[in-house]
Amino acid sequence: MTDRRATGFRELEETLRAQADRIDELTRACASLVEDNKAFRQRVEREKDRVLDAEKARLAQVLLETHDGLELASRASGREHGSGVPALADLREGVRLTLAALEKRISEVGASRLQVVGLPYDPRTAEAIDLLAVDDEAKDGIVVEELRPGWRIGDRVLRAARVRVGRLARA
């Protein structure tokens, strides 16, 4: 009877050990699935952010094209002769207000205007359209005029500014 009991205990211990091993195996598998799920969620979140950023950039590009057209209209209306005409003044004011509203929408998308005038020329943020002769050595290689504004969203340049860069006049 004691042999039978001892054999029963050993079998029971082996069964318990096997079940404990199986529980450990299932626990590790479950933990692995939890980690995989967490990594998947992070990938999906990164992809969602990437797609959202790309769509914001696309929308900003469309808004910038409209902005450029309105800015050109605003500049042209200021150069016209007879700028004292009330209808033209009203038109300029309407264009100015529309530009301000459009710039607000562009900034709501996350875009900001690049500041390049007075800074050294950087081909990553500006496209040099022209060189202007300067007498001051300190203005050599410095952006002296912005012809078309540049824009960025975060660290990404949406559109480089078109600029004139100072070049020291050699005598």
ZAMARGU-4260 file (C-alpha; in steps of 0.2 Angstrom, whole numbers, plus 5000, padded with zeros to 4 digits):
<rodrens>
0) 5000/5000/5000 | 5014/5012/5004 | 5022/5008/4987 | 5006/5012/4979 | 5005/5028/4988
5) 5022/5033/4984 | 5019/5029/4966 | 5003/5039/4967 | 5012/5054/4975 | 5026/5053/4961
10) 5013/5052/4947 | 5004/5067/4956 | 5020/5076/4957 | 5025/5073/4939 | 5007/5078/4934
15) 5009/5094/4944 | 5026/5098/4937 | 5020/5095/4920 | 5005/5106/4923 | 5016/5120/4931
20) 5027/5119/4915 | 5012/5120/4904 | 5006/5135/4914 | 5023/5144/4913 | 5023/5140/4894
25) 5005/5148/4892 | 5010/5163/4903 | 5025/5166/4892 | 5015/5164/4876 | 5002/5176/4883
30) 5015/5189/4888 | 5022/5188/4871 | 5005/5191/4863 | 5003/5206/4874 | 5020/5213/4869
35) 5016/5209/4850 | 4999/5218/4853 | 5008/5233/4861 | 5020/5234/4847 | 5007/5233/4834
40) 4997/5247/4842 | 5013/5258/4842 | 5016/5254/4823 | 4998/5258/4819 | 4999/5275/4829
45) 5015/5279/4820 | 5007/5275/4803 | 4992/5285/4808 | 5003/5300/4812 | 5013/5299/4796
50) 4997/5298/4786 | 4990/5313/4795 | 5006/5323/4793 | 5006/5319/4774 | 4988/5325/4772
55) 4992/5341/4782 | 5006/5344/4771 | 4996/5341/4755 | 4982/5353/4762 | 4995/5366/4766
60) 5002/5365/4749 | 4985/5369/4741 | 4982/5383/4753 | 4999/5390/4749 | 4995/5391/4731
65) 4980/5401/4734 | 4989/5412/4747 | 5002/5416/4733 | 4989/5421/4721 | 4981/5432/4733
70) 4998/5440/4739 | 5002/5444/4720 | 4985/5452/4719 | 4988/5462/4734 | 5005/5468/4728
75) 4998/5472/4711 | 4984/5482/4718 | 4996/5493/4728 | 5006/5497/4712 | 4992/5503/4701
80) 4990/5521/4697 | 4974/5529/4704 | 4976/5519/4721 | 4965/5533/4729 | 4950/5525/4720
85) 4938/5519/4734 | 4933/5503/4725 | 4952/5499/4723 | 4955/5502/4742 | 4940/5491/4746
90) 4947/5477/4735 | 4964/5479/4743 | 4956/5478/4761 | 4946/5463/4756 | 4962/5454/4749
95) 4971/5458/4764 | 4958/5451/4776 | 4957/5436/4765 | 4975/5433/4766 | 4975/5435/4785
100) 4961/5422/4786 | 4970/5410/4774 | 4987/5412/4784 | 4977/5408/4800 | 4970/5392/4792
105) 4988/5388/4786 | 4995/5389/4803 | 4980/5379/4810 | 4986/5365/4799 | 5003/5366/4807
110) 5013/5376/4794 | 5024/5391/4799 | 5032/5403/4788 | 5051/5402/4786 | 5061/5416/4792
115) 5076/5418/4780 | 5079/5437/4777 | 5094/5443/4786 | 5101/5425/4789 | 5115/5416/4779
120) 5108/5407/4764 | 5104/5389/4767 | 5099/5379/4752 | 5088/5367/4763 | 5076/5382/4767
125) 5078/5394/4752 | 5080/5394/4733 | 5092/5407/4727 | 5084/5416/4712 | 5096/5430/4710
130) 5112/5438/4717 | 5112/5456/4722 | 5128/5465/4723 | 5132/5472/4741 | 5145/5483/4747
135) 5145/5477/4765 | 5156/5462/4768 | 5144/5457/4782 | 5130/5455/4769 | 5139/5443/4758
140) 5130/5426/4757 | 5115/5434/4767 | 5097/5433/4761 | 5093/5451/4757 | 5076/5449/4750
145) 5062/5436/4750 | 5052/5434/4733 | 5041/5420/4739 | 5039/5414/4757 | 5045/5397/4762
150) 5034/5386/4773 | 5037/5371/4785 | 5027/5359/4795 | 5038/5354/4810 | 5055/5350/4804
155) 5049/5346/4786 | 5051/5360/4773 | 5035/5361/4763 | 5042/5374/4751 | 5058/5383/4750
160) 5058/5402/4750 | 5063/5410/4734 | 5076/5423/4738 | 5089/5435/4733 | 5106/5433/4741
165) 5119/5446/4744 | 5136/5444/4735 | 5150/5456/4739 | 5154/5467/4724 | 5172/5465/4719
170) 5181/5480/4713
</rodrens>
